[in-house]
Amino acid sequence: MQYRSLRERVGLFGSTPLLTAVRLRAHFDEHASSRRSAFVPVRRRRGATQTKNASAPPMFEPTNEWEEILPNQVLPAGLHIRVNLQTGKKEAKLID
């Protein structure tokens, strides 16, 4: 069976994150099949030193008025949440 090159298999979609992962997997598969070795993916956890430097996401302070939700902001339970489909802004407020 003849394999196409990595560039031919990925084509135009090589810049998307999912296909970048597929491209890396295909690259490793090509090399593993030629050397008869196996690659095992390893998930690494963050160490204590990395978590000290990372800042915690800001906590949302709910009010009775609609407030904009920032990216990665933590929301408490029991809020009205809305998304403006024209602007893409997310807002939340306390339940009346």
CNS distance restraints for C-alpha pairs under 8 A (distance, minus, plus):
assign (resid   4 and name CA) (resid   8 and name CA) 6.17 0.50 0.50
assign (resid   4 and name CA) (resid   9 and name CA) 6.45 0.50 0.50
assign (resid   5 and name CA) (resid   9 and name CA) 6.41 0.50 0.50
assign (resid   6 and name CA) (resid  10 and name CA) 6.25 0.50 0.50
assign (resid   6 and name CA) (resid  23 and name CA) 6.89 0.50 0.50
assign (resid   6 and name CA) (resid  26 and name CA) 7.01 0.50 0.50
assign (resid   6 and name CA) (resid  27 and name CA) 6.88 0.50 0.50
assign (resid   7 and name CA) (resid  11 and name CA) 6.01 0.50 0.50
assign (resid  10 and name CA) (resid  14 and name CA) 5.46 0.50 0.50
assign (resid  10 and name CA) (resid  19 and name CA) 7.17 0.50 0.50
assign (resid  10 and name CA) (resid  23 and name CA) 6.59 0.50 0.50
assign (resid  13 and name CA) (resid  19 and name CA) 6.63 0.50 0.50
assign (resid  14 and name CA) (resid  19 and name CA) 5.68 0.50 0.50
assign (resid  14 and name CA) (resid  20 and name CA) 5.78 0.50 0.50
assign (resid  14 and name CA) (resid  23 and name CA) 7.42 0.50 0.50
assign (resid  15 and name CA) (resid  19 and name CA) 7.09 0.50 0.50
assign (resid  15 and name CA) (resid  20 and name CA) 6.36 0.50 0.50
assign (resid  16 and name CA) (resid  20 and name CA) 6.00 0.50 0.50
assign (resid  17 and name CA) (resid  21 and name CA) 6.35 0.50 0.50
assign (resid  18 and name CA) (resid  22 and name CA) 6.41 0.50 0.50
assign (resid  19 and name CA) (resid  23 and name CA) 5.90 0.50 0.50
assign (resid  20 and name CA) (resid  24 and name CA) 6.24 0.50 0.50
assign (resid  21 and name CA) (resid  25 and name CA) 6.17 0.50 0.50
assign (resid  22 and name CA) (resid  26 and name CA) 6.08 0.50 0.50
assign (resid  23 and name CA) (resid  27 and name CA) 6.14 0.50 0.50
assign (resid  24 and name CA) (resid  28 and name CA) 6.27 0.50 0.50
assign (resid  25 and name CA) (resid  29 and name CA) 6.06 0.50 0.50
assign (resid  26 and name CA) (resid  30 and name CA) 6.15 0.50 0.50
assign (resid  27 and name CA) (resid  31 and name CA) 6.50 0.50 0.50
assign (resid  28 and name CA) (resid  32 and name CA) 5.94 0.50 0.50
assign (resid  28 and name CA) (resid  39 and name CA) 7.39 0.50 0.50
assign (resid  29 and name CA) (resid  33 and name CA) 6.02 0.50 0.50
assign (resid  30 and name CA) (resid  34 and name CA) 6.44 0.50 0.50
assign (resid  31 and name CA) (resid  35 and name CA) 6.33 0.50 0.50
assign (resid  32 and name CA) (resid  36 and name CA) 5.53 0.50 0.50
assign (resid  32 and name CA) (resid  37 and name CA) 5.01 0.50 0.50
assign (resid  32 and name CA) (resid  38 and name CA) 5.77 0.50 0.50
assign (resid  32 and name CA) (resid  39 and name CA) 7.15 0.50 0.50
assign (resid  33 and name CA) (resid  37 and name CA) 6.99 0.50 0.50
assign (resid  46 and name CA) (resid  50 and name CA) 6.11 0.50 0.50
assign (resid  46 and name CA) (resid  51 and name CA) 6.81 0.50 0.50
assign (resid  47 and name CA) (resid  51 and name CA) 6.65 0.50 0.50
assign (resid  48 and name CA) (resid  52 and name CA) 6.45 0.50 0.50
assign (resid  49 and name CA) (resid  53 and name CA) 6.98 0.50 0.50
assign (resid  50 and name CA) (resid  54 and name CA) 6.55 0.50 0.50
assign (resid  51 and name CA) (resid  55 and name CA) 7.98 0.50 0.50
assign (resid  57 and name CA) (resid  72 and name CA) 6.05 0.50 0.50
assign (resid  57 and name CA) (resid  73 and name CA) 5.52 0.50 0.50
assign (resid  57 and name CA) (resid  74 and name CA) 6.54 0.50 0.50
assign (resid  58 and name CA) (resid  72 and name CA) 7.71 0.50 0.50
assign (resid  58 and name CA) (resid  73 and name CA) 5.27 0.50 0.50
assign (resid  58 and name CA) (resid  74 and name CA) 6.35 0.50 0.50
assign (resid  59 and name CA) (resid  73 and name CA) 5.91 0.50 0.50
assign (resid  59 and name CA) (resid  74 and name CA) 4.93 0.50 0.50
assign (resid  59 and name CA) (resid  75 and name CA) 6.51 0.50 0.50
assign (resid  60 and name CA) (resid  69 and name CA) 7.27 0.50 0.50
assign (resid  60 and name CA) (resid  73 and name CA) 6.32 0.50 0.50
assign (resid  60 and name CA) (resid  74 and name CA) 5.88 0.50 0.50
assign (resid  60 and name CA) (resid  75 and name CA) 5.37 0.50 0.50
assign (resid  60 and name CA) (resid  76 and name CA) 7.17 0.50 0.50
assign (resid  62 and name CA) (resid  67 and name CA) 7.52 0.50 0.50
assign (resid  62 and name CA) (resid  79 and name CA) 7.77 0.50 0.50
assign (resid  62 and name CA) (resid  92 and name CA) 7.23 0.50 0.50
assign (resid  62 and name CA) (resid  93 and name CA) 5.50 0.50 0.50
assign (resid  62 and name CA) (resid  94 and name CA) 5.84 0.50 0.50
assign (resid  63 and name CA) (resid  67 and name CA) 7.53 0.50 0.50
assign (resid  63 and name CA) (resid  93 and name CA) 5.53 0.50 0.50
assign (resid  63 and name CA) (resid  94 and name CA) 5.67 0.50 0.50
assign (resid  64 and name CA) (resid  93 and name CA) 5.51 0.50 0.50
assign (resid  64 and name CA) (resid  94 and name CA) 5.24 0.50 0.50
assign (resid  64 and name CA) (resid  95 and name CA) 7.58 0.50 0.50
assign (resid  64 and name CA) (resid  96 and name CA) 7.37 0.50 0.50
assign (resid  65 and name CA) (resid  93 and name CA) 5.72 0.50 0.50
assign (resid  65 and name CA) (resid  94 and name CA) 7.64 0.50 0.50
assign (resid  66 and name CA) (resid  91 and name CA) 5.84 0.50 0.50
assign (resid  66 and name CA) (resid  92 and name CA) 5.42 0.50 0.50
assign (resid  66 and name CA) (resid  93 and name CA) 4.99 0.50 0.50
assign (resid  67 and name CA) (resid  91 and name CA) 5.23 0.50 0.50
assign (resid  67 and name CA) (resid  92 and name CA) 5.53 0.50 0.50
assign (resid  67 and name CA) (resid  93 and name CA) 6.37 0.50 0.50
assign (resid  68 and name CA) (resid  89 and name CA) 6.93 0.50 0.50
assign (resid  68 and name CA) (resid  90 and name CA) 5.81 0.50 0.50
assign (resid  68 and name CA) (resid  91 and name CA) 4.32 0.50 0.50
assign (resid  68 and name CA) (resid  92 and name CA) 6.60 0.50 0.50
assign (resid  69 and name CA) (resid  73 and name CA) 6.57 0.50 0.50
assign (resid  69 and name CA) (resid  89 and name CA) 7.62 0.50 0.50
assign (resid  69 and name CA) (resid  90 and name CA) 5.43 0.50 0.50
assign (resid  69 and name CA) (resid  91 and name CA) 5.30 0.50 0.50
assign (resid  69 and name CA) (resid  92 and name CA) 6.74 0.50 0.50
assign (resid  70 and name CA) (resid  90 and name CA) 7.90 0.50 0.50
assign (resid  78 and name CA) (resid  94 and name CA) 7.07 0.50 0.50
assign (resid  78 and name CA) (resid  95 and name CA) 6.76 0.50 0.50
assign (resid  79 and name CA) (resid  92 and name CA) 6.28 0.50 0.50
assign (resid  79 and name CA) (resid  93 and name CA) 5.61 0.50 0.50
assign (resid  79 and name CA) (resid  94 and name CA) 4.90 0.50 0.50
assign (resid  79 and name CA) (resid  95 and name CA) 5.52 0.50 0.50
assign (resid  80 and name CA) (resid  92 and name CA) 5.41 0.50 0.50
assign (resid  80 and name CA) (resid  93 and name CA) 5.38 0.50 0.50
assign (resid  80 and name CA) (resid  94 and name CA) 6.12 0.50 0.50
assign (resid  80 and name CA) (resid  95 and name CA) 5.71 0.50 0.50
assign (resid  81 and name CA) (resid  90 and name CA) 7.23 0.50 0.50
assign (resid  81 and name CA) (resid  91 and name CA) 5.74 0.50 0.50
assign (resid  81 and name CA) (resid  92 and name CA) 4.35 0.50 0.50
assign (resid  81 and name CA) (resid  93 and name CA) 6.80 0.50 0.50
assign (resid  82 and name CA) (resid  90 and name CA) 5.83 0.50 0.50
assign (resid  82 and name CA) (resid  91 and name CA) 5.35 0.50 0.50
assign (resid  82 and name CA) (resid  92 and name CA) 6.31 0.50 0.50
assign (resid  83 and name CA) (resid  88 and name CA) 6.29 0.50 0.50
assign (resid  83 and name CA) (resid  89 and name CA) 5.76 0.50 0.50
assign (resid  83 and name CA) (resid  90 and name CA) 4.46 0.50 0.50
assign (resid  83 and name CA) (resid  91 and name CA) 6.33 0.50 0.50
assign (resid  84 and name CA) (resid  88 and name CA) 5.18 0.50 0.50
assign (resid  84 and name CA) (resid  89 and name CA) 5.35 0.50 0.50
assign (resid  84 and name CA) (resid  90 and name CA) 6.44 0.50 0.50
assign (resid  85 and name CA) (resid  89 and name CA) 7.58 0.50 0.50
